[in-house]
Amino acid sequence: MCQIREKLIAKGVPYGEVMDRFVNDEDFYFDYLHQFTRDKYILLLEQALEEKKPEEAFKAAHTLKGLMANLGLLPLVEEISPLVDALRTGSMEGTGRQFSSFQASHRMFCEFIEKNVPKP
């Protein structure tokens, strides 16, 4: 488990803080990381953006940001934050570009989880 801990830290995860949140149970945390790779909110965000529904897009993006923050996926939180801020104002300007960038990072992080994080 030490190797995955180091890999997650290298990816920007504040592992100690996250373990406090997950009562120092790595299997519990790892299970949630795998659930994250199948989370529906990125799909809801994409759909709301395609349909130009800023309020729905904001709700999905904000929920996704909170989920990622709880999991300690801080690089993804930083990447989605400008999108959440834009959508909070009801603006759709630039959101397609912001989402594309976030989506690529999200995909890479999910692939990293699938390849490196043990399934409990």
BARO-241228 format. One record per atom (N, C-alpha, C): z, y, x. Coordinates in pm, whole numbers, padded with zeros to 5 digits, always signed. Atoms other than C-alpha are relative to their C-alpha. Layout:
# residues N
ZYX;...
***
This chain:
# residues 120
+00000-00120+00081;+00000+00000+00000;+00000+00126+00085;-00008-00116-00087;+00050+00229+00295;-00138+00063+00021;+00135-00052-00023;-00326+00260+00354;-00049+00082-00119;+00047-00076+00116;-00400+00369-00002;+00079+00129-00014;-00083-00121+00004;-00111+00615+00013;-00061+00105+00093;+00058-00093-00098;-00263+00771+00326;-00137+00050-00046;+00132-00042+00050;-00611+00776+00168;+00015+00103-00111;-00022-00096+00108;-00480+00952-00141;+00049+00134+00053;-00049-00124-00061;-00293+01206+00069;-00117+00074+00066;+00118-00061-00063;-00614+01267+00267;-00094+00062-00103;+00084-00054+00109;-00789+01331-00067;+00066+00120-00067;-00066-00117+00056;-00535+01605-00146;+00105-00030-00105;-00102+00038+00098;-00291+01411-00365;+00139+00019+00062;-00137-00016-00050;+00073+01524-00317;+00082-00124-00038;-00048+00133+00036;+00186+01164-00313;+00149-00006-00032;-00143+00000+00025;+00561+01225-00293;+00035+00057-00136;-00023-00062+00131;+00558+01457-00594;-00045-00091-00113;+00054+00089+00103;+00343+01215-00790;+00091-00121-00019;-00088+00116+00011;+00571+00924-00710;+00130+00036-00073;-00117-00045+00077;+00866+01128-00842;-00031-00004-00149;+00042-00003+00140;+00674+01174-01167;-00013-00141-00057;+00024+00138+00043;+00595+00803-01183;+00114-00093+00042;-00124+00071-00032;+00952+00694-01102;-00016-00098+00117;+00022+00078-00123;+00841+00563-00760;-00059-00139-00026;+00064+00127+00036;+00641+00286-00927;-00151+00011+00026;+00141-00011-00038;+00306+00260-00747;-00091-00071-00099;+00083+00072+00096;+00171-00001-00990;-00022+00081-00127;+00006-00087+00118;+00249+00233-01280;-00101+00112+00025;+00092-00108-00038;+00066+00517-01102;-00143-00051+00014;+00133+00055-00022;-00226+00300-00997;-00066-00035-00133;+00053+00031+00132;-00267+00182-01356;-00053+00125-00067;+00046-00126+00059;-00291+00543-01473;-00123+00055+00071;+00121-00044-00071;-00543+00624-01201;-00122-00075-00053;+00113+00078+00052;-00764+00341-01328;-00032+00039-00144;+00025-00049+00135;-00720+00460-01685;-00076+00132+00004;+00067-00129-00015;-00830+00805-01569;-00151-00018+00020;+00143+00020-00026;-01164+00662-01451;-00077-00029-00128;+00064+00032+00129;-01234+00565-01813;+00037+00102-00109;-00048-00098+00096;-01091+00875-01978;-00115+00065-00076;+00105-00052+00088;-01290+01017-02269;-00020+00151+00008;+00009-00146+00007;-01223+01386-02209;-00116+00058+00078;+00117-00054-00071;-01500+01433-01956;-00124-00012-00088;+00112+00016+00093;-01744+01298-02214;+00007+00102-00113;-00017-00101+00105;-01599+01525-02483;-00036+00139+00053;+00034-00129-00060;-01631+01821-02246;-00151+00015+00014;+00146-00004-00017;-01992+01738-02164;-00069+00021-00135;+00061-00012+00132;-02080+01700-02532;+00021+00140-00058;-00028-00134+00052;-01910+02027-02630;-00082+00106+00072;+00083-00096-00075;-02092+02212-02353;-00146-00009-00043;+00139+00019+00043;-02427+02062-02456;-00024+00061-00138;+00012-00052+00137;-02361+02162-02817;+00041+00147-00011;-00039-00141-00008;-02247+02510-02705;+00116+00032-00094;-00123-00018+00078;-01903+02479-02864;+00113+00033+00097;-00097-00037-00103;-01676+02678-02632;+00144-00037-00032;-00139+00033+00034;-01353+02615-02826;+00028-00149+00024;-00017+00144-00023;-01400+02237-02820;-00008-00032+00149;+00013+00021-00145;-01511+02252-02457;+00129+00042+00070;-00125-00045-00060;-01199+02451-02370;+00111-00103-00020;-00105+00099+00028;-00970+02197-02539;-00017-00123+00088;+00025+00119-00082;-01134+01907-02356;+00027+00030+00148;-00019-00036-00141;-01137+02087-02019;+00147+00023+00032;-00142-00028-00022;-00777+02203-02054;+00082-00130+00000;-00068+00130+00004;-00660+01853-02149;-00028-00078+00127;+00039+00070-00122;-00851+01705-01857;+00072+00059+00121;-00070-00067-00110;-00700+01963-01621;+00147-00043+00004;-00139+00041+00005;-00349+01875-01736;+00019-00144+00042;-00006+00141-00039;-00412+01504-01700;-00014-00015+00151;+00022+00009-00145;-00545+01550-01347;+00117+00058+00077;-00117-00058-00066;-00251+01773-01256;+00116-00099+00001;-00109+00099+00007;-00004+01507-01373;-00025-00116+00096;+00035+00108-00092;-00189+01248-01164;-00006+00046+00145;+00003-00054-00136;-00184+01478-00861;-00139+00012+00058;+00139-00012-00047;-00562+01505-00841;-00034+00148+00016;+00007-00146-00015;-00532+01861-00719;-00137+00053+00037;+00134-00053-00026;-00882+01898-00572;-00084+00010-00127;+00074-00006+00126;-01023+01819-00917;+00055+00111-00090;-00061-00109+00077;-00776+02059-01081;-00056+00133+00047;+00054-00125-00055;-00893+02335-00848;-00145+00020-00040;+00142-00011+00033;-01253+02257-00927;-00024+00032-00147;+00022-00024+00144;-01216+02258-01306;+00062+00132-00046;-00071-00121+00043;-00991+02567-01319;-00091+00117-00036;+00088-00111+00040;-01273+02827-01315;-00073-00028-00132;+00065+00037+00126;-01445+02636-01597;+00097+00020-00117;-00101-00018+00105;-01123+02631-01802;+00020+00149-00026;-00021-00144+00016;-01074+03004-01739;-00116+00065-00074;+00116-00057+00069;-01429+03086-01849;+00001-00038-00148;+00001+00047+00138;-01401+02874-02162;+00115+00060-00081;-00116-00060+00070;-01060+03024-02247;-00042+00131-00066;+00045-00127+00056;-01239+03355-02308;-00109-00018-00106;+00106+00027+00097;-01499+03186-02527;-00139+00014+00059;+00129-00019-00066;-01774+03246-02274;-00059-00135+00043;+00071+00119-00046;-02033+02980-02202;-00080+00032+00127;+00078-00044-00115;-02187+03180-01917;+00043-00073+00127;-00025+00069-00126;-02214+02973-01600;+00069-00134-00014;-00077+00123+00018;-02036+02676-01753;-00081-00124+00035;+00083+00116-00034;-02329+02440-01705;+00004-00030+00149;-00006+00014-00146;-02331+02498-01331;+00138-00046+00045;-00137+00037-00035;-01953+02477-01308;+00028-00146-00038;-00024+00137+00043;-01947+02155-01507;-00074-00100+00088;+00077+00091-00086;-02221+01995-01296;+00071-00025+00132;-00073+00012-00125;-02025+02063-00980;+00126-00084-00019;-00120+00076+00029;-01703+01933-01134;-00033-00146-00029;+00038+00137+00039;-01877+01628-01280;-00031-00085+00124;+00032+00073-00123;-02007+01528-00937;+00128-00035+00077;-00128+00026-00068;-01660+01562-00782;+00082-00103-00075;-00072+00095+00085;-01505+01375-01073;-00055-00142+00021;+00065+00130-00019;-01755+01092-01032;+00038-00060+00136;-00035+00049-00133;-01685+01066-00658;+00146-00044+00006;-00141+00038-00002;-01308+01060-00716;+00020-00131-00077;-00011+00124+00077;-01346+00790-00982;-00052-00119+00080;+00053+00108-00086;-01560+00582-00745;+00100-00035+00109;-00103+00024-00101;-01295+00626-00476;+00114-00082-00059;-00108+00074+00064;-01027+00505-00718;-00041-00145-00022;+00046+00137+00031;-01231+00203-00827;-00010-00085+00126;+00019+00076-00125;-01303+00101-00466;+00127-00017+00080;-00114-00001-00092;-00967+00176-00305;+00137-00026-00062;-00133+00012+00062;-00681+00170-00555;+00012-00138-00062;-00019+00133+00057;-00547-00177-00632;+00026+00006-00150;-00028+00010+00143;-00548-00277-00995;+00126-00083-00018;-00127+00072+00019;-00196-00373-01100;-00016-00122-00090;
***
